[in-house]
Amino acid sequence: DRLSIKEKLKYMKENLSLGTRIEFTELLTGEHLKDGDSPITELVITFISLLELSRLKRIKIFQNEQGGNIYIDVVKSLEDFDVDQANGFEEEGHQNADNNNAVDESESLAAPVH
């Protein structure tokens, strides 16, 4: 069992309130990591979760300078956010049918040899 996007969204719902400003790194607690998870797993899951909240206009994500800290502002309350209704991402463990038949694009983009 691995850390999921919905688990991270639930954590954010419980810990972020309207008007909060937080740095991205403050959301990387490590406390929800499960056996086999790496810190990079949490980083990716956290970022995807933030993108979902941003898509739903609950938060704003910004960076003041290239390479600088990433900040999150909660602009709409997460209290009424239904984590189970979050659908802006593919469920973990499910694979898109289009990906099963994908052609390696490097083959089609390669220049012909003469």
C-alpha positions, 0 to 999 in steps of 0.5 A, spaced: 500 500 500 502 506 497 501 514 499 495 516 495 493 522 492 486 522 495 490 521 502 494 527 501 488 531 499 485 529 505 491 531 509 491 538 506 483 538 507 484 537 515 491 542 515 490 548 511 484 553 512 482 559 508 487 564 508 493 560 509 500 561 506 504 555 506 511 553 503 511 547 498 516 544 503 512 544 509 507 539 506 512 534 505 512 531 512 514 524 511 509 522 516 504 519 511 509 515 507 508 507 507 513 501 506 516 502 499 515 509 498 520 514 497 521 521 499 520 523 491 514 519 491 511 524 497 514 530 493 510 527 486 504 526 490 503 532 494 505 536 487 499 532 483 494 534 489 496 541 489 495 541 482 488 538 483 486 543 488 489 549 484 484 546 478 478 546 482 480 554 484 481 552 492 488 554 492 493 559 488 500 556 487 506 561 486 513 562 486 517 569 486 523 568 482 526 562 478 528 557 483 525 560 489 520 557 494 514 555 491 508 558 495 501 556 496 495 560 498 488 557 500 483 562 497 477 558 498 475 553 504 477 546 503 472 544 509 466 543 504 471 539 499 469 532 498 476 528 496 472 522 493 469 527 488 477 529 486 477 527 479 483 531 475 488 525 475 488 518 473 486 513 479 493 510 482 493 503 479 489 504 473 492 505 466 489 509 460 487 504 455 491 509 450 497 508 453 497 500 452 498 501 445 502 507 445 508 507 439 515 510 441 515 517 438 522 517 438 521 512 432 517 516 428 521 522 429 527 520 427 530 522 421 531 518 415 538 515 414 540 515 407 
